């Protein structure tokens, strides 16, 4: 069995447990009646106990085979088995949970891809901005050097002219 299939089955059973807890009344129940004694009554009566499994065509209520993830077809075919709630069979539950798990995984992958892409674009913008700042800094340094060089040249010219007056 593939890992994805096992995961979807686990999620299916987990959701069925959640649904069954919501389907039950909040009043504390007396000691649970064994599942076998609930046969030939109704699905709702059978599934009041979460450890029971209802088989629709045979109207049999039996203990859920906890050693297996899915009930074997010898007990009841998947499309006829009910657990947790009467209106959802195992087959539909497995398909639905598999689709939801696939959509969730694809959504996570798309989000990761988008985040990585946005980060790369942000890094490119930061690099371009840093490059622009470096160019501006170098241009300012060049202007300052040129101004400083002009001042030094003026001072040299001044001393060269004043030095020639004093006999040099």
C-alpha positions in Angstrom: 0.0 0.0 0.0 1.3 3.4 -0.8 2.0 5.9 2.0 -0.5 8.4 0.6 -3.2 5.7 0.6 -2.5 4.8 4.2 -2.5 8.5 5.2 -5.8 9.1 3.5 -7.3 6.1 5.2 -6.0 7.4 8.6 -7.4 10.9 7.9 -10.7 9.3 6.9 -11.0 7.3 10.0 -10.0 10.3 12.1 -12.6 12.5 10.5 -15.2 9.8 11.0 -14.4 9.7 14.7 -14.8 13.5 14.8 -18.1 13.3 13.0 -19.3 10.6 15.2 -18.5 12.5 18.3 -20.6 15.5 17.0 -23.4 13.1 16.0 -23.7 11.7 19.5 -25.7 13.5 22.1 -23.9 15.3 24.9 -25.7 13.3 27.7 -23.6 10.6 29.2 -24.7 7.2 27.9 -25.2 4.2 30.1 -22.9 1.2 29.8 -22.6 0.5 26.0 -24.7 -2.3 24.6 -22.5 -4.9 22.7 -22.5 -4.2 19.0 -23.9 -7.6 18.1 -27.1 -7.0 20.1 -27.8 -3.9 18.0 -28.1 -5.9 14.7 -31.3 -5.7 12.7 -32.4 -2.5 14.5 -31.1 0.6 12.7 -27.9 2.2 11.6 -28.3 5.1 14.0 -28.8 2.8 17.0 -25.7 0.7 16.0 -23.5 3.7 15.5 -24.3 5.3 18.9 -21.4 3.2 20.0 -18.2 4.4 18.2 -16.7 0.9 18.3 -19.5 -0.5 16.2 -19.6 -0.9 12.4 -22.9 -1.1 10.5 -23.2 -3.2 7.3 -26.1 -1.8 5.2 -27.2 -4.8 3.1 -27.1 -7.4 5.9 -28.3 -4.9 8.6 -25.6 -6.3 10.9 -23.9 -4.4 13.6 -20.5 -5.7 14.5 -17.4 -4.6 16.4 -15.1 -2.5 14.3 -12.0 -4.6 13.4 -9.4 -2.5 15.1 -6.5 -4.7 14.0 -7.2 -3.6 10.4 -7.3 0.0 9.2 -10.2 -0.8 6.9 -12.8 -3.4 7.6 -12.2 -6.5 5.5 -14.7 -7.3 2.8 -15.6 -10.5 4.6 -17.3 -8.4 7.2 -18.7 -5.8 4.9 -17.8 -4.3 1.5 -16.4 -0.7 1.8 -19.3 0.9 -0.1 -21.8 -0.7 2.3 -19.9 -0.2 5.6 -20.9 2.7 7.9 -18.9 3.9 10.8 -19.4 7.1 12.8 -22.4 8.4 10.8 -24.9 6.5 8.7 -24.9 8.8 5.6 -21.3 8.3 4.7 -19.8 5.0 3.5 -16.2 4.1 3.7 -15.5 4.2 0.0 -16.8 7.8 -0.4 -15.0 8.9 2.8 -11.7 7.5 1.5 -12.1 9.2 -1.9 -13.1 12.5 -0.3 -10.3 12.5 2.2 -7.8 11.5 -0.6 -8.9 14.4 -2.7 -8.8 16.8 0.2 -5.3 15.6 1.2 -4.2 16.1 -2.4 -5.6 19.6 -2.6 -3.9 20.4 0.7 -0.5 19.1 -0.4 -0.8 20.9 -3.7 -1.8 24.1 -1.9 1.2 23.9 0.4 3.6 23.3 -2.5 2.2 26.2 -4.4 2.5 28.4 -1.3 6.1 27.3 -0.9 6.9 28.0 -4.5 5.3 31.4 -4.4 7.2 32.3 -1.2 10.5 31.2 -2.7 9.8 33.2 -5.9 8.8 36.3 -3.9 11.9 36.0 -1.8 14.1 35.8 -4.9 12.4 38.8 -6.4 12.9 40.7 -3.1 16.6 39.7 -3.1 17.0 41.0 -6.6 15.3 44.3 -5.6 17.6 44.6 -2.6 20.7 43.8 -4.7 19.6 46.5 -7.3 19.0 49.0 -4.5 22.4 48.3 -2.9 24.1 48.6 -6.3 22.4 51.9 -6.9 23.5 53.2 -3.4 27.1 52.0 -4.1 27.1 53.9 -7.4 25.7 57.0 -5.7 28.3 56.8 -3.0 31.1 56.4 -5.5 29.9 59.3 -7.5 29.8 61.5 -4.4 33.4 60.4 -3.5 34.5 61.2 -7.0 33.0 64.7 -6.7 34.6 65.3 -3.3 38.0 64.1 -4.6 37.7 66.4 -7.6 36.7 69.4 -5.4 39.6 68.5 -3.0 42.0 68.3 -5.9 40.8 71.7 -7.2 41.4 73.3 -3.8 44.8 71.7 -3.5 45.7 73.0 -7.0 44.4 76.5 -6.0 46.6 76.4 -2.9 49.6 75.2 -4.9 49.0 78.0 -7.5 48.8 80.5 -4.7 52.1 79.4 -3.2 53.8 79.1 -6.5 52.8 82.7 -7.3 53.6 84.1 -3.9 56.9 82.1 -3.9 58.0 83.8 -7.1 57.5 87.2 -5.5 59.9 86.4 -2.7 62.8 85.4 -4.8 62.3 81.9 -5.7 
